[in-house]
Amino acid sequence: MDNAFNKALRESLNYGRCFPNTIKWAMIEYILIDSIHSILASIKLESYTPDLVTAKFNEAADKVTALIKLQ
């Protein structure tokens, strides 16, 4: 079918990428979801700042890096 949804889906495939399979992926997703939730909550409470976003994503990156380094 050639409709607007399918066109957008086909175009989005050009921007996707594959990640290696890892048993830790669920934990990584949780860390990212928690960070995004925290940012959205700060927006709702009107305490959002660009520095907060940077800090939250840096914190998430640190957690993910530490998790990946664990054996």
HELIX and SHEET records of a PDB file:
HELIX    1   1 ALA A    4  SER A   12  1                                   9    
HELIX    2   2 TRP A   25  LYS A   44  1                                  20    
HELIX    3   3 PRO A   50  LYS A   69  1                                  20    
END                                                                             
